[in-house]
Amino acid sequence: MRTTYFIRVLMWKELTDLIRDKKTLFTSILLPLIMLPLIGLLGVALVTQQPVLIAIIDLDNTSYHNDYLNITYNSSWVVHNLTHVLSRYGYNYTISSNESIVKNPKIDLAVVIPKGFAKNSTLLNTTARVIIYRKAGVQAAERAEATVNSVLYYLSMKLSDEKINSLSKILNITIIPQALRKPIQSRTEVVTITGVPAQPGFELKAAFARILVLALSFVVTPAASYVIDGIVGERERKTMELLISSPASLNSIIYSKMIAATILGLITAVADALGLVAYMFLLSIASGIGLGVIVDPMLLLIHSITAFFTILATITIALPFITRTKGIRSASNIAGIVTTIGIVFFFTGFLVDYIRLPPEILYPLYIVPYVHSILVIQSYMLGYVLRSILHISVLAIVSIGLLVLATKTINTEKLLIAQS
């Protein structure tokens, strides 16, 4: 009871100090909250302002009539459709009859219609070609290329329909263009792990969950920095002696600092999640797609709880080493090693489905607390709710157990006078 009282009092002190530390609050809470929306706004704004110059080179510039099929086609029709769509999407274009314009450094994408295009497009024994030159390393040119290819695909389908309809009349038979053009078709139906059709937006929610796993990388550093300042910083400022000379036990002092650091990390995790939600809404507004439906409140709650115990595990692993270092720089290096290990696992958790790893690989990884952090979110997303609860329980037990063990390795002398 007495220990609980001292922890409450010390917690009040730590939280009061935290509230007064405007710089820490700004970097830990406001920055994560505004950075993702800012990235979204800046990205959308810059993409729309990025100039792309497309050259359309019509080397054919003819019209050809196929008497057998009674079809007329000309290259200028292709140029007209390309320019119409490109201008609608905000691309800049120039029309030329000289292929050497491809070598112009200002040209990002060149569309060349070769000689004989109109004739070849109406024949039955050959195909017409369009050559696209895309400048390497220009990201905007890739988007422009996709737009050009979509226009050419549409024109190809329309011309194909005309050819098939002409053949149908000549042969006096019924031909379904799709049956002739694509005699074999595949259809993919997305289902859950139990084989039930997945709800719309399920895969987007899974992608959102992967981002939340990656976001765990950014919440451990502020908490570690706070612990370093709370222990090494107070030692250097000579305020640690005052705390130790108080009636509170050493365990109460350490527990209060660790819990305060974890709360700071939790607030950072919530700010990260809210920033990500804001980013998704901004992206949905910019793209016109309802991405807001992929935000799962329960997933955000699970992420916050997971972040709390992940942070606690991280700072308790680093605690015995932090208390034995002389300066803040050395303590930061040690904490950096621990957080880097976490970042490695969280990055792989963004890329790899840990839950699908074979037992001989997954089970040995259970000794790493960060693996349970990843499995909590991945299990929930795949519908393994009980498994998610199991991993979050293991993570909680391990983090609290590490805190108790780490505290037992610290004594007053080591806390006041670092050995190295």
HELIX and SHEET records of a PDB file:
HELIX    1   1 ARG A    2  ARG A   20  1                                  19    
HELIX    2   2 LYS A   22  LEU A   25  1                                   4    
HELIX    3   3 PHE A   26  LEU A   30  3                                   5    
HELIX    4   4 LEU A   31  GLN A   49  1                                  19    
HELIX    5   5 SER A   75  ARG A   88  1                                  14    
HELIX    6   6 GLU A   99  LYS A  103  5                                   5    
HELIX    7   7 PHE A  117  THR A  122  1                                   6    
HELIX    8   8 GLN A  139  LEU A  171  1                                  33    
HELIX    9   9 PRO A  177  ARG A  181  1                                   5    
HELIX   10  10 PHE A  202  ALA A  215  1                                  14    
HELIX   11  11 LEU A  216  PHE A  218  5                                   3    
HELIX   12  12 VAL A  220  ILE A  228  1                                   9    
HELIX   13  13 ASP A  229  GLY A  233  3                                   5    
HELIX   14  14 GLU A  234  GLU A  236  1                                   3    
HELIX   15  15 MET A  240  ILE A  244  1                                   5    
HELIX   16  16 LEU A  250  SER A  287  1                                  38    
HELIX   17  17 LEU A  291  ILE A  294  5                                   4    
HELIX   18  18 PRO A  297  ILE A  322  1                                  26    
HELIX   19  19 ILE A  328  LEU A  351  1                                  24    
HELIX   20  20 TYR A  354  ARG A  356  5                                   3    
HELIX   21  21 PRO A  359  LEU A  365  1                                   7    
HELIX   22  22 PRO A  369  MET A  381  1                                  13    
HELIX   23  23 VAL A  385  LYS A  408  1                                  24    
HELIX   24  24 THR A  412  LEU A  416  1                                   5    
SHEET    1   A 4 ASN A  92  SER A  96  0                                        
SHEET    2   A 4 LEU A  53  ASP A  58  1                                        
SHEET    3   A 4 LEU A 109  ILE A 113  1                                        
SHEET    4   A 4 ILE A 131  ARG A 134 -1                                        
SHEET    1   B 2 SER A  63  ASN A  66  0                                        
SHEET    2   B 2 ILE A  71  ASN A  74 -1                                        
END                                                                             
